[in-house]
Amino acid sequence: MMGRVRAPHGLKGWIKVQPFTQEIEGLLDYPEWWLGGEGQWQQHRVAESAVHGSTVVARLDGFTDREAAVGLKGRQVAVPRAAMPESREGEFYWNDLLGMEVSHKNAAKLGLVARILETGANTVLVVQGEKEFLVPFIQGVIVNVDLKARQVIVDWEPV
């Protein structure tokens, strides 16, 4: 996910989007967005967009008034993977981490990455196993991420 529609913005069909990108303006690079969730997605062409404080505001083709934009509130914003740049060494797209097996460095399995939270201070992996664990995605805790093996090794003790 690249963001979430928070609310309509103004009277002319604009929406306010909370971006999940590292840089707020990251969403502005994509001329098409997919909006939806829970398996129901629709492609939309971005007619206009801009950074507005800590959010992005955008008008999608076909949305010309506030009432139309209200219906988009709460939808997730995504872009096709093929349109995204390759991740650099040591960087990962959240989507790559979902479903990965998480194990302690001593080989004890904790579970699978069920979802990812952005807390403001750092990113947190929600790991679902026998119990649910919240593992901070920070240096010192994350020992290794192996995309090919689909495994995250951590130096973290469940509480």
C-alpha positions, 0 to 999 in steps of 0.5 A, spaced: 500 500 500 502 506 498 497 510 502 489 511 504 484 516 502 482 520 509 477 524 506 474 529 501 478 535 500 474 541 498 468 541 493 471 539 486 472 532 487 479 532 490 481 527 496 486 527 501 491 521 502 495 519 507 501 517 504 505 511 506 511 512 502 518 514 505 517 521 502 510 525 502 511 526 495 512 519 493 505 518 490 506 524 485 510 520 481 505 515 479 499 517 473 495 512 475 492 509 482 489 503 484 483 504 490 480 499 494 481 494 499 479 486 500 480 484 493 476 489 490 480 494 486 479 500 481 484 503 477 484 511 476 487 516 472 490 522 477 488 528 473 491 533 478 495 532 485 500 536 490 503 535 497 498 539 502 502 539 509 503 532 511 498 529 506 497 529 498 491 531 495 489 529 488 483 529 483 482 523 479 479 523 473 471 522 473 470 525 480 468 532 479 464 534 486 465 532 493 459 527 493 463 523 489 469 524 493 466 522 499 465 515 496 472 514 496 474 515 504 477 509 507 480 506 501 487 504 500 491 507 495 496 502 491 500 502 484 502 497 480 508 493 482 511 494 475 511 502 475 515 502 482 522 503 482 527 497 484 528 497 492 535 499 494 540 494 498 537 494 505 530 497 503 524 493 502 517 494 500 512 493 505 508 488 500 515 484 500 515 483 507 507 480 508 507 473 509 514 472 510 516 467 516 519 470 522 524 467 526 529 468 532 536 468 530 536 462 535 532 458 530 525 459 534 520 460 529 515 466 531 510 466 526 508 470 519 508 477 518 501 478 518 501 486 517 505 492 518 504 498 522 507 505 521 507 508 528 511 514 527 517 512 531 518 506 527 515 501 522 512 495 526 511 488 524 505 484 526 507 477 527 502 472 527 504 465 530 501 462 536 501 469 539 501 475 536 507 479 536 509 486 535 516 486 532 520 493 531 523 493 524 529 497 526 537 496 526 539 491 532 532 487 532 532 485 524 538 481 523 537 479 516 531 479 511 532 474 505 527 476 500 528 469 496 527 465 502 521 469 504 524 469 511 526 475 517 531 473 522 530 477 528 534 478 535 528 480 539 525 476 545 517 475 545 514 478 552 
